[in-house]
Amino acid sequence: MYLAAKDQDTYNLKLVQAGYTLPYFIYPNAVSPTEEGEFTYDTIEKFQDATVEAKRDNLGIWEYINRILLPMELRFLTRRELPVKYCADLERNLLYSPQYYFKVPIENRLFFYPKDVLAALQKKFKPTSDCDGWLHKVWNALKEKERREK
């Protein structure tokens, strides 16, 4: 459920601020492209700040974060499936393979379905060494194209 009113904080943001829930950003829903095609993170930044504060103040579930499963991790276990979404680190502009999402702090995670991973590369997220080789080839090709256009 997502509740919002004009010029007011959303219900979801208040839950994050109180430490009762965690943000879970998935492309393309969590970002807004500008006319130039760049990502803007206005909404994400509000949730990032709220998460950092709740984490710092040890509010709600943050007191137990090292002893609990995240909701997405519980889904992996109950469905008996492996993670499939690539995880971008919004702070370091890195892209991790699905199984390494845990290397990214919760507040900096932006998930991409495999069908959208090309958009992640085009938006400057660099694949980490754990990513498949084809992602590195695409990344290098995009960088080379960028160099030629300059």
N, C-alpha and C positions, 0 to 999 in steps of 0.2 A: 504494500500500500504506500502511496506517495501523496501526502497532503501538503498543500501550499496555498498561501494567500499572498496577494500582492503586497510588497514591501514588508513582509514578515519572514522570519526564519521558517524553514520547513520543519515539519514534524520529524522527518528523518534526521535532519541536522541536530535537532534537540536531543534525539536518542544517542547520537554519536558524542555530542558534548557531555552528556551525562555518563558516558562509558557503558551504555546498555547495548550497544551494537557496534559493528565495525563497518567501515566503508568497503564496498566491493565494486570497483569501477570496471565496466566492460565497454570496449570500443564497439560501435560508434556512439552508443547512448550517452556516454559520460563526457564527450567532448563536443565542442562547437567549432566547425570550420569557419575561418574568416573568408572574405571574398578572394583572398590570395591563396586559399587552400591550407593555410597554416592552422594548427590546433590552438584553441583557446581553452584554458582550464579554469575559468571563473568559478564554476560550481565545484569542481574538484578541489580547488585551493581552499574554499571555505571548509570542506570536509577534512582536508589535510590538516588545517590549523586546529580544527576541533579535535581531531584524533590525537594530534601531538599534545595538546593541552590535557585531554583526558588521560592519556598515557603517562604524562609527566606527573599528574596529580593522583595517579593510581586509582582512578574512579571505576566503579562498576566492574566489568569483567577484566579490566586491566590488572586488577589485583591477582587474578588467577590465570593470566594469559599463558604462562609457562606450564600450566597443569591441565589445560583444556584443549579440545580439538576445535578448530574453527569450523563454522557451519559448512564451508566448502569441503573441508577435510572429512567431515562426517558423511557428506554425500558420497565422496570417493569410496569410503569404506562400505556404506550400506548398499551402494550400487555395484560394488566390486569392479570399479573401473579406475583407470589411471587418469591423471589430469590431462586435458587436451588443449587448454588455452595457454598461449604464450604470455609471458608476463614482462611488461616493460617497467623499467625503473624510471619514474618521472624526474627524479633528481639527477641521476647520472646518465640519462638517455641511453640506457642499455636494454637489450632484449634478451630474455632468458627462455630456454626451452621449458615446456610445461612442468616437468618434474622438478625444476629448480626455482619455482615461484617463491619458496621460503627464504631465498637469499635477498629478497627485496623487502624492506620495511613495509608493513601493512599500509601505512598512509601514502606510500609512493607507488603502489601497484596500479597498473592499468593493464587489463587483460585483453588479449586479442584472440579471437577464434582463428583456427588455421586458415580459413578462407580470407581473413582480413590481415594476415601477417605481412603481406606485401605493403599494405598501407602503413604499417608500423615502420618498415624499412624506408619507405618514401618520406616519412615524417621525421627522419633522422635518428631513429632508435637503432643503435649499432648492435648486431648480434654478438653475444658472448661466445667464448670458445666452446661452450657446451652445445651450441646450436648446430643443427645439421649443416653440412658443407654447402649445400645449395643456397642457404641463406647468406652465407659469406660471399658466394659468387654474385648473387643479386646485389648485395650491399656494395661490393667492389664495382660492379657495372654501373650502379647509380652514382657512385662517387666519381667514376671516370666520366660519365655523361655530364655531371655537374662541372667538372674541371674544364671539359671541352667547351661548354656553354659560356664560361667566363672568358 
